[in-house]
Amino acid sequence: MSGGSYGYLLWKDPSDWVSGPPPEAQQMADRLAALGYHDAAVAMNGLIIEARVCRARLEAYIYRLSEVMKAVEWLDSGDYGPGDLADAVAKFRDAQP
């Protein structure tokens, strides 16, 4: 019997993980734990957590920059003027921690 029981996780592109860890990842972590390979199971769970954290960070960046991105897009399409972009960047800067 050949592989594939876990969706060939090792060949997944990192971008596939950022959209949310594949469900097979947790299944593999659980299987490793059941087989007694707890250190590898912990590492696999760490990978799953990192993927979720990465997604959350990306979502936060997109949210923080959304008005700036919109202003650049609309400036370059002729729907906004330079002042609109300047306003969006000023609001972005004011919101920085």
Sequence and secondary structure as in RCSB ss.txt:
>XXXX:A:sequence
MSGGSYGYLLWKDPSDWVSGPPPEAQQMADRLAALGYHDAAVAMNGLIIEARVCRARLEAYIYRLSEVMKAVEWL
DSGDYGPGDLADAVAKFRDAQP
>XXXX:A:secstr
  S TTTTGGG  HHHHHT   HHHHHHHHHHHHTT HHHHHHHHHHHHHHHHHHHHHHHHHHHHHHHHHHHHHH
HHTSS HHHHHHHHHHHHHT  
